[in-house]
Amino acid sequence: MLKRICNYAVLIVELISIFGVLLILLFTVYEVTAREIFCKPTIWTNELTGYLLVWFGMLSIVYAYDKKSHVSVDLVYRKFGPQLKRCIDLFNNILIFIFAIFISVYGYKYWWLAYSRDWRHFGMLDVPMAYTRIALPIVGLLLVFQTLLSIFDSFNAFSGQAPASGEEKNSDA
C-alpha cells in the first residue's frame, strides 16, 4: 500500500517535471524568437525559466532516487559480496534519510522565513520567494518517505523476506 502511494507520488512528480521542462523549452524558444527575429526581447521569460529550473531541479532528486539513477562511483562497490552490498545500501539509505530530514526541517524553516517576511526575488516580476522555497520541504518529505521504504526493504532483505516494495530480489542477493 505505501509503495503504491510512493509510486503514484513519483508518477505525479514525473508528469509535473515533464510539463515544466516543456514550459521551459517553450519559453526559451519564444524568447529567442522574440529577440532574434523580431528584435523585441521579453522581460519575463528568463526569470520564469529560472524559477521553473529551481522547482524541477529539486523534483528531479525524488525521481532519480526512485529510479536509482543518481550519479555514483561504484568501482569498489561492485566487487563486494551481496551481504556487504546490502549493509552498505542500508547505511547509505540511513544517511540519505537523515539528510532528507534536515532538508525537510530546515527547508520548512527557510520557507517560513520567506513567507512570513514576504521576501521577494530580485527581478522585474517581483515573485515571492515563498513560491520557490516551498520546494525544499516538499522534496524533503517525499525523500523521507522514499528512503523509509528503502530502509524497510533493506531490513526485509536481511531477514530473508520479500522486499516491501514488491520488487523481486537481485540475482546476486
HUCORSUL-V914198 format. One record per pair of residues at least 24 apart in sequence whose C-alpha atoms are under 10 Angstrom apart, sorted by the first residue. I is the first residue (numbers start at 1). GAP is how many residues later the second one is. If there is no record, write none. Layout:
i=I gap=GAP
i=I gap=GAP
This chain:
i=1 gap=163
i=1 gap=164
i=2 gap=143
i=2 gap=144
i=2 gap=147
i=2 gap=162
i=2 gap=163
i=3 gap=142
i=3 gap=143
i=3 gap=146
i=3 gap=147
i=3 gap=161
i=3 gap=162
i=3 gap=163
i=4 gap=161
i=4 gap=162
i=5 gap=140
i=6 gap=60
i=6 gap=136
i=6 gap=137
i=6 gap=139
i=6 gap=140
i=6 gap=143
i=6 gap=159
i=7 gap=59
i=7 gap=139
i=7 gap=158
i=9 gap=53
i=9 gap=54
i=9 gap=133
i=9 gap=137
i=10 gap=49
i=10 gap=50
i=10 gap=52
i=10 gap=53
i=10 gap=54
i=10 gap=55
i=10 gap=56
i=10 gap=57
i=10 gap=132
i=10 gap=136
i=11 gap=52
i=12 gap=51
i=13 gap=43
i=13 gap=46
i=13 gap=47
i=13 gap=49
i=13 gap=50
i=13 gap=126
i=13 gap=129
i=14 gap=42
i=14 gap=45
i=14 gap=46
i=14 gap=48
i=14 gap=49
i=14 gap=50
i=16 gap=39
i=16 gap=40
i=16 gap=43
i=17 gap=35
i=17 gap=36
i=17 gap=38
i=17 gap=39
i=17 gap=40
i=17 gap=41
i=17 gap=42
i=17 gap=43
i=17 gap=46
i=18 gap=38
i=19 gap=37
i=20 gap=29
i=20 gap=32
i=20 gap=33
i=20 gap=35
i=20 gap=36
i=21 gap=28
i=21 gap=31
i=21 gap=32
i=21 gap=35
i=23 gap=25
i=23 gap=26
i=23 gap=29
i=24 gap=24
i=24 gap=25
i=24 gap=26
i=24 gap=27
i=24 gap=28
i=24 gap=29
i=25 gap=24
i=43 gap=80
i=43 gap=81
i=43 gap=82
i=44 gap=79
i=44 gap=80
i=44 gap=81
i=45 gap=80
i=47 gap=74
i=47 gap=75
i=47 gap=76
i=47 gap=77
i=47 gap=78
i=47 gap=79
i=47 gap=80
i=48 gap=77
i=48 gap=79
i=51 gap=70
i=51 gap=76
i=51 gap=78
i=51 gap=80
i=51 gap=81
i=52 gap=80
i=53 gap=79
i=54 gap=78
i=54 gap=79
i=54 gap=81
i=54 gap=82
i=55 gap=76
i=55 gap=77
i=55 gap=78
i=55 gap=79
i=55 gap=80
i=55 gap=81
i=55 gap=84
i=56 gap=79
i=57 gap=78
i=58 gap=77
i=58 gap=78
i=58 gap=80
i=58 gap=81
i=58 gap=82
i=59 gap=76
i=59 gap=77
i=59 gap=79
i=59 gap=80
i=59 gap=81
i=59 gap=83
i=59 gap=84
i=60 gap=79
i=61 gap=78
i=61 gap=79
i=61 gap=81
i=61 gap=82
i=62 gap=77
i=62 gap=78
i=62 gap=79
i=62 gap=80
i=62 gap=81
i=62 gap=82
i=62 gap=84
i=63 gap=79
i=63 gap=80
i=65 gap=78
i=65 gap=81
i=65 gap=82
i=66 gap=77
i=66 gap=80
i=66 gap=81
i=66 gap=84
i=81 gap=91
i=81 gap=92
i=82 gap=88
i=82 gap=89
i=82 gap=90
i=82 gap=91
i=83 gap=74
i=83 gap=75
i=83 gap=89
i=83 gap=90
i=85 gap=87
i=85 gap=88
i=86 gap=68
i=86 gap=69
i=86 gap=71
i=86 gap=72
i=86 gap=87
i=87 gap=67
i=87 gap=68
i=87 gap=71
i=88 gap=66
i=89 gap=61
i=89 gap=62
i=89 gap=65
i=90 gap=57
i=90 gap=60
i=90 gap=61
i=90 gap=62
i=90 gap=63
i=90 gap=64
i=90 gap=65
i=90 gap=67
i=90 gap=68
i=91 gap=60
i=91 gap=63
i=92 gap=55
i=92 gap=59
i=93 gap=51
i=93 gap=53
i=93 gap=54
i=93 gap=55
i=93 gap=56
i=93 gap=57
i=93 gap=58
i=93 gap=59
i=93 gap=61
i=94 gap=50
i=94 gap=53
i=94 gap=54
i=94 gap=56
i=94 gap=57
i=95 gap=52
i=96 gap=47
i=96 gap=48
i=96 gap=50
i=96 gap=51
i=96 gap=52
i=97 gap=43
i=97 gap=44
i=97 gap=46
i=97 gap=47
i=97 gap=48
i=97 gap=49
i=97 gap=50
i=97 gap=51
i=97 gap=53
i=97 gap=54
i=98 gap=46
i=98 gap=49
i=99 gap=41
i=99 gap=44
i=99 gap=45
i=100 gap=36
i=100 gap=37
i=100 gap=39
i=100 gap=40
i=100 gap=41
i=100 gap=42
i=100 gap=43
i=100 gap=44
i=100 gap=45
i=100 gap=46
i=100 gap=47
i=101 gap=36
i=101 gap=39
i=101 gap=40
i=101 gap=42
i=101 gap=43
i=101 gap=44
i=102 gap=35
i=102 gap=38
i=102 gap=39
i=102 gap=42
i=103 gap=33
i=103 gap=34
i=103 gap=35
i=103 gap=36
i=103 gap=37
i=103 gap=38
i=103 gap=40
i=103 gap=41
i=104 gap=30
i=104 gap=31
i=104 gap=32
i=104 gap=33
i=104 gap=34
i=104 gap=35
i=104 gap=36
i=104 gap=37
i=104 gap=38
i=104 gap=39
i=104 gap=40
i=105 gap=31
i=105 gap=32
i=105 gap=35
i=105 gap=36
i=106 gap=30
i=106 gap=31
i=106 gap=34
i=107 gap=26
i=107 gap=27
i=107 gap=28
i=107 gap=29
i=107 gap=30
i=107 gap=31
i=107 gap=32
i=107 gap=33
i=107 gap=34
i=108 gap=25
i=108 gap=26
i=108 gap=27
i=108 gap=28
i=108 gap=29
i=108 gap=30
i=108 gap=32
i=109 gap=24
i=109 gap=25
i=109 gap=27
i=109 gap=28
i=110 gap=24
i=110 gap=26
i=110 gap=27
i=111 gap=24
i=111 gap=25
i=111 gap=26
